[in-house]
């Protein structure tokens, strides 16, 4: 983890009113380096920097970072939770039905929340989540199994 990245993450944590801890910094670094990774992948990446970190410390960090909106949790249907550090811009995702790869898709149209609900039921909507499904380029050319 570079000093500059660590300083940026420290500022983000403090700005969110959170204590700066080594596990939180390592989790932020791992999520940034592995966008759309699942918890096990993040745990493995964190343990490369902090070998003695407990799984619970990583789970707790992910929970706190998600609650404070420093990390975004996405859970496409049929998939485990995935995490990313790209937050606050209301982007969407495209998911491959074959291999499960996930990619970012910028806002569908215009400004957040990108879409207008046909009936907001009195809610003040500030975010819309869209998941596009299909087959990635590699899977689209591969023979069907």
C-alpha positions in Angstrom: 0.0 0.0 0.0 1.6 3.3 -1.1 1.9 6.2 1.3 -0.2 8.5 -1.0 -3.0 6.0 -1.2 -2.8 5.4 2.5 -3.1 9.1 3.2 -6.1 9.5 0.9 -7.8 6.5 2.6 -6.9 8.0 6.0 -8.6 11.3 5.0 -11.7 9.4 3.7 -12.0 7.5 6.9 -11.6 10.6 9.1 -14.0 12.5 6.8 -16.6 9.8 7.5 -16.0 10.0 11.2 -14.3 6.6 11.4 -11.1 5.6 13.2 -8.1 4.9 11.0 -7.1 1.3 11.5 -4.8 -1.0 9.6 -7.5 -3.5 8.6 -9.8 -0.7 7.3 -6.9 0.8 5.2 -6.0 -2.7 3.9 -9.7 -3.4 3.0 -10.0 -0.1 1.2 -6.8 -0.9 -0.7 -7.9 -4.4 -1.6 -11.4 -3.3 -2.8 -9.8 -0.5 -4.9 -7.3 -3.0 -6.4 -10.0 -5.7 -7.0 -13.2 -4.0 -8.0 -16.3 -6.2 -7.8 -14.4 -8.7 -5.8 -16.2 -11.0 -3.3 -15.5 -11.2 0.4 -13.1 -14.2 0.1 -11.0 -12.4 -2.6 -10.8 -9.3 -0.4 -9.9 -11.3 2.6 -7.0 -13.0 0.6 -5.8 -9.6 -0.7 -5.9 -8.1 2.8 -4.0 -11.1 4.3 -1.2 -10.5 1.8 -0.5 -7.2 3.6 -1.7 -8.1 7.1 -1.2 -11.9 7.4 -2.6 -12.1 10.9 -5.8 -10.2 10.3 -8.9 -12.1 11.3 -11.7 -12.8 8.8 -14.1 -11.1 11.3 -12.0 -7.9 11.2 -12.3 -7.9 7.4 -16.1 -8.5 7.5 -16.5 -5.8 10.1 -14.4 -3.4 8.0 -16.5 -4.1 4.9 -19.7 -3.6 6.9 -18.5 -0.3 8.4 -17.1 1.0 5.1 -20.3 0.1 3.3 -22.5 1.7 5.9 -20.4 4.9 5.7 -20.6 4.8 1.9 -16.8 4.6 1.4 -17.4 1.2 -0.2 -20.4 0.1 -2.3 -21.9 -3.4 -1.9 -23.6 -4.9 -4.9 -25.3 -8.2 -5.0 -26.4 -9.3 -8.5 -29.2 -12.0 -8.4 -27.6 -15.4 -7.9 -24.3 -14.0 -6.8 -22.5 -13.4 -3.6 -22.0 -9.8 -2.4 -19.3 -7.8 -4.3 -17.6 -4.6 -3.3 -16.1 -1.5 -5.0 -14.7 1.8 -4.0 -16.5 3.7 -6.8 -19.2 5.4 -4.9 -21.4 8.4 -5.1 -21.8 8.6 -8.9 -24.8 6.2 -9.2 -23.2 4.1 -11.9 -24.6 0.7 -12.9 -23.2 -2.7 -13.7 -23.3 -5.3 -16.5 -22.9 -9.0 -15.5 -22.0 -11.9 -17.7 -24.5 -14.7 -17.3 -21.8 -17.3 -18.2 -18.7 -16.4 -16.2 -20.0 -13.9 -13.8 -17.6 -11.1 -14.6 -18.9 -7.6 -13.7 -18.1 -4.3 -15.3 -19.1 -0.7 -14.5 -21.6 1.1 -16.8 -21.9 4.9 -16.4 -25.3 6.5 -15.7 -28.0 5.3 -18.0 -29.2 8.8 -18.9 -28.4 12.3 -17.5 -27.9 13.0 -13.8 -28.4 10.8 -10.8 -30.6 9.0 -10.1 -30.4 8.3 -13.9 -33.9 7.0 -14.1 -37.3 8.4 -13.2 -39.6 6.0 -11.4 -43.1 5.7 -12.9 -44.5 6.1 -9.3 -42.2 7.3 -6.5 -44.8 6.5 -3.8 -43.8 9.7 -2.0 -40.1 8.8 -1.8 -37.4 11.3 -2.5 -35.3 9.2 -4.8 -31.6 9.8 -4.9 -30.3 6.6 -6.4 -31.3 4.1 -9.0 -29.6 0.7 -9.4 -29.7 -1.0 -12.8 -28.0 -4.3 -13.5 -27.6 -5.3 -17.2 -27.3 -9.0 -17.9 -25.8 -10.7 -20.9 -22.6 -12.5 -22.0 -19.2 -10.9 -22.0 -17.2 -10.7 -25.2 -15.1 -13.8 -24.3 -18.2 -15.9 -23.4 -20.2 -14.6 -26.4 -17.7 -16.1 -28.9 -17.2 -19.3 -26.9 -19.3 -22.4 -27.8 -22.3 -22.9 -25.6 -21.8 -25.6 -23.0 
